[in-house]
Amino acid sequence: MNSQRVTLLVLLDLSSAFDTIDHGILLERLRSKFGIRGKVLNWFSSYLSGRSQRVMLNGTLSDSSDLNFGVPQGSCLGSLLFILYASKLFDIINNHSPDSHGFDDDTQLYVSFKPDYRMQCEAISVMESCVNDLRKWMIQDKLKLNDGKTELLIIGSKQQLQKLNPCHICLLSKWRETTFYAPMTA
């Protein structure tokens, strides 16, 4: 990180990401976006269908319940299928231009900027717009941001952070006052 800049960082956390994958949406995405068809698509369909679960509580086993959503977390294909399902996430991020990193259901968005009022406002606007569009897409594709675990940080040297104006940032339909800064130490 450049010591003359500060970084606005958003850590996105999804609720039960692997459990909420809609099989129909996943299969359509495999077909339309990744060109998977025929026997291979049928194999994925077979892999996802016919799953059920039962729960034992106090020695009593529940009736079987069909699983129409989700992929087996921890399985060989679980992470890959989630990444393919959530591939639109990075398409949306790229439309807004923050930098990003992701691993499975953890995504970090960040924008570095010179600590002046105009650049600060621009970085906040980019991040608010990006997170708002991600939220709309997640609702459409039956994923959910965990508001309680999604975090916002502004990181930089103490000198650079002191140049920032206090501001309000609206993420996840709630306002946060950015009075919390994370000073960077050498």
C-alpha positions as CSV (number, residue, x, y, z in Angstrom):
1,M,0.0,0.0,0.0
2,N,1.3,3.4,-0.9
3,S,2.0,5.5,2.2
4,Q,0.5,8.6,0.6
5,R,-2.9,7.0,0.1
6,V,-5.6,5.5,2.3
7,T,-7.7,2.4,1.4
8,L,-11.4,2.0,1.9
9,L,-11.9,-1.8,2.5
10,V,-15.2,-3.7,2.6
11,L,-15.2,-7.3,3.8
12,L,-18.3,-9.0,2.4
13,D,-19.7,-12.0,4.3
14,L,-22.4,-14.2,2.9
15,S,-24.9,-16.0,5.1
16,S,-24.9,-19.8,4.6
17,A,-23.6,-19.3,1.0
18,F,-23.1,-23.0,0.2
19,D,-26.5,-23.9,1.5
20,T,-28.5,-21.3,-0.5
21,I,-27.3,-22.2,-4.0
22,D,-30.4,-22.6,-6.2
23,H,-29.9,-25.7,-8.4
24,G,-31.9,-24.4,-11.3
25,I,-29.9,-21.1,-11.4
26,L,-26.6,-23.0,-11.1
27,L,-27.5,-25.4,-13.9
28,E,-28.6,-22.5,-16.1
29,R,-25.4,-20.6,-15.4
30,L,-23.3,-23.6,-16.2
31,R,-25.1,-23.9,-19.5
32,S,-25.3,-20.2,-20.5
33,K,-22.2,-18.7,-19.1
34,F,-19.8,-21.6,-19.2
35,G,-21.1,-23.5,-22.2
36,I,-21.6,-26.8,-20.3
37,R,-24.2,-28.9,-22.2
38,G,-25.3,-32.4,-22.9
39,K,-24.0,-35.3,-20.8
40,V,-21.8,-33.1,-18.6
41,L,-24.7,-30.8,-17.7
42,N,-26.8,-33.9,-17.0
43,W,-24.1,-35.2,-14.8
44,F,-24.1,-32.0,-12.8
45,S,-27.9,-32.2,-12.6
46,S,-27.7,-35.8,-11.3
47,Y,-25.0,-34.8,-8.8
48,L,-27.2,-32.1,-7.3
49,S,-30.5,-33.9,-7.4
50,G,-31.9,-36.6,-5.1
51,R,-30.1,-35.4,-2.0
52,S,-31.9,-35.4,1.4
53,Q,-31.1,-35.0,5.0
54,R,-32.2,-36.1,8.4
55,V,-31.6,-34.7,11.8
56,M,-31.2,-36.6,15.1
57,L,-32.2,-34.6,18.2
58,N,-32.3,-36.2,21.7
59,G,-32.1,-39.7,20.1
60,T,-35.0,-39.1,17.8
61,L,-34.4,-39.2,14.0
62,S,-36.5,-36.8,11.9
63,D,-38.2,-37.6,8.7
64,S,-36.1,-37.2,5.5
65,S,-36.2,-33.8,3.9
66,D,-35.3,-33.3,0.2
67,L,-32.5,-30.8,-0.5
68,N,-33.4,-28.5,-3.4
69,F,-30.8,-25.9,-2.6
70,G,-27.1,-26.0,-1.7
71,V,-24.0,-27.9,-2.6
72,P,-22.1,-30.2,-0.3
73,Q,-19.6,-27.9,1.5
74,G,-16.2,-29.6,1.9
75,S,-16.8,-31.8,-1.1
76,C,-14.5,-31.8,-4.1
77,L,-17.0,-29.9,-6.1
78,G,-18.5,-27.7,-3.4
79,S,-16.1,-24.7,-3.7
80,L,-16.0,-24.9,-7.5
81,L,-19.7,-25.0,-7.9
82,F,-20.1,-22.0,-5.5
83,I,-17.5,-20.0,-7.5
84,L,-19.3,-20.8,-10.8
85,Y,-22.6,-19.9,-9.2
86,A,-21.3,-16.6,-7.9
87,S,-19.3,-15.7,-11.0
88,K,-21.6,-12.7,-11.7
89,L,-20.2,-11.2,-8.5
90,F,-16.9,-10.3,-10.1
91,D,-18.8,-9.1,-13.3
92,I,-20.6,-6.6,-11.1
93,I,-17.5,-5.6,-9.2
94,N,-15.6,-5.0,-12.5
95,N,-18.4,-2.6,-13.6
96,H,-17.7,-0.4,-10.6
97,S,-13.9,-0.7,-10.7
98,P,-12.9,-1.3,-7.1
99,D,-10.1,-3.8,-6.7
100,S,-11.2,-7.2,-5.3
101,H,-10.1,-10.5,-4.0
102,G,-12.2,-13.5,-3.3
103,F,-12.0,-17.0,-1.9
104,D,-15.1,-19.1,-1.9
105,D,-17.7,-17.0,-0.1
106,D,-15.3,-14.4,1.3
107,T,-14.9,-11.3,-0.8
108,Q,-12.8,-8.1,-0.2
109,L,-13.4,-4.9,-2.1
110,Y,-11.0,-2.0,-1.8
111,V,-10.3,1.4,-3.3
112,S,-7.1,3.3,-2.6
113,F,-7.2,7.1,-2.9
114,K,-5.3,10.2,-2.0
115,P,-6.8,11.6,1.2
116,D,-8.6,14.7,-0.1
117,Y,-12.3,15.5,0.0
118,R,-13.0,14.9,-3.7
119,M,-11.1,11.5,-3.9
120,Q,-12.7,10.4,-0.6
121,C,-16.2,11.2,-1.9
122,E,-15.5,9.4,-5.2
123,A,-14.2,6.3,-3.4
124,I,-17.2,6.2,-1.1
125,S,-19.6,6.6,-4.1
126,V,-17.9,3.7,-6.0
127,M,-18.1,1.4,-3.0
128,E,-21.7,2.3,-2.1
129,S,-22.8,1.8,-5.7
130,C,-21.0,-1.5,-6.0
131,V,-22.3,-3.0,-2.8
132,N,-25.8,-1.8,-3.7
133,D,-25.7,-3.6,-7.0
134,L,-24.1,-6.7,-5.4
135,R,-27.0,-6.8,-2.9
136,K,-29.6,-6.6,-5.7
137,W,-27.9,-9.4,-7.6
138,M,-27.7,-11.5,-4.5
139,I,-31.4,-11.1,-3.8
140,Q,-32.1,-12.2,-7.4
141,D,-29.8,-15.2,-7.1
142,K,-31.0,-16.1,-3.6
143,L,-27.7,-15.3,-1.8
144,K,-27.7,-13.1,1.3
145,L,-25.1,-10.7,2.7
146,N,-24.6,-11.1,6.4
147,D,-25.1,-7.5,7.5
148,G,-23.7,-8.2,11.0
149,K,-20.4,-9.6,9.7
150,T,-19.8,-7.4,6.7
151,E,-17.2,-4.9,7.7
152,L,-15.9,-1.5,6.5
153,L,-12.4,-0.2,7.3
154,I,-10.4,2.8,6.3
155,I,-6.7,1.9,6.4
156,G,-3.7,4.2,6.2
157,S,-0.9,5.9,8.1
158,K,-2.0,8.1,11.0
159,Q,-0.9,11.2,9.1
160,Q,-3.0,10.3,6.0
161,L,-6.0,9.3,8.0
162,Q,-6.0,12.7,9.8
163,K,-6.5,14.4,6.4
164,L,-9.9,12.6,5.9
165,N,-13.2,14.3,6.5
166,P,-15.6,12.4,8.9
167,C,-18.4,11.0,6.7
168,H,-21.3,8.7,6.5
169,I,-21.3,5.7,4.3
170,C,-24.4,3.7,3.4
171,L,-23.7,0.0,3.0
172,L,-26.3,-2.7,3.3
173,S,-29.2,-0.2,3.7
174,K,-27.8,1.2,6.9
175,W,-25.6,4.2,7.6
176,R,-22.2,3.9,9.3
177,E,-20.3,6.9,10.5
178,T,-16.6,6.3,9.7
179,T,-15.1,7.4,13.0
180,F,-13.2,4.1,13.2
181,Y,-9.9,4.2,11.4
182,A,-7.2,1.5,11.3
183,P,-3.8,3.3,11.4
184,M,-1.1,1.4,9.6
185,T,2.1,1.0,11.5
186,A,5.6,0.3,10.1
